[in-house]
């Protein structure tokens, strides 16, 4: 004789079933990484003056696998390499200075490294996707290890010596219960969340697409953080004042490719139709703020092995200045000098980044 399920138990079961389903989908259909797209650097010749590439030094213990770049405020670069489960400090010429971490679940190890950044002259922090925060001394290595009250971390960065911004994906408990806020302000002393902002405009007709298509997260969040999400044609800008984070700007991404993309198909009702929609869609990638004003926005066309990227140049108020298709992956804009860094398009030398600057008037 079977056991009767109470209404409360049924609700709990549905909640966990939905959470597990959403998690599986988000893992299966993450927006294709920029490393998959090749593109032609020559397509950008009219708008970019190319300089010598950046070549990161490799050693037997620090091979570049799929590195992410961010500028080091003390000069040089901080490289986050999730696949190699370590982060590294490089000088301005690409010389390796020190590396931290390895794969695992113990002290000084990473499961899925999402961010690394400097606070002060010799202190660095690193954050795993599950909210595990580690503190490192540049010379002495691991100092502390904590669990933050966040999950599904995409990126993170410092606001001050005591505050950090963590960018997360939305969390779903059920089709009607979710937290769509992406930008979370964390007190580093107490390791608690003090505020959160930028709620995605989730509706019934786009919920499944939002849940299954995960954004890459901004490369350099902090006191000002620009957020995009694949199924929306919008840049949301969050700003931190004191211990409050709030929306300070909202710009439409002026891209014909995004406008030509039809509304997402609900994968629950039509899995094949969702796959067809994704195969013909153009999705918003990361938005990079330019020091001289305006934005560069990556446009992702997910086509499996033929995934391609476009790049759209927007003015300060979102007006489109130019757009170019089939380009290499833009991974960093240096906030100090505006230099642009692109992945080497063949994918054969992940330690090499193409480097250039926008031509005058572009």
BELQUINOR-V813928 format. One line per field, one symbol per residue. psi: psi as a letter, one per 20 degrees, with the letter a starting at -180 (. if undefined). A space follows every 50 residues. Layout:
psi=???
This chain:
psi=prpppqhghgggghghggggghggghhhlpppqhihpfrohhhjhhipoq aqqpoppqrhjlppfmqqqqqpijqbqpppnhhilqqqpqrhjjppgqqq rrpajapjqqgnphqprpoahjpqqqprhjjopqpqphgibpgrprpqlq rlphrqrqgaiiqqppprrqpphriiorojphopppohgilqpirqampq mprhijghgghiopriqqhmqchpppprqhjqlqpppqqpodkpprpiqo pponphghhiprqqqohhhmghhgggghijqpqpbqpppphiqaqppppp nokcikpqqrpppqrhjjpphrpprmrropiqopigijqppqqphhihmi jppqpaqpqpi.
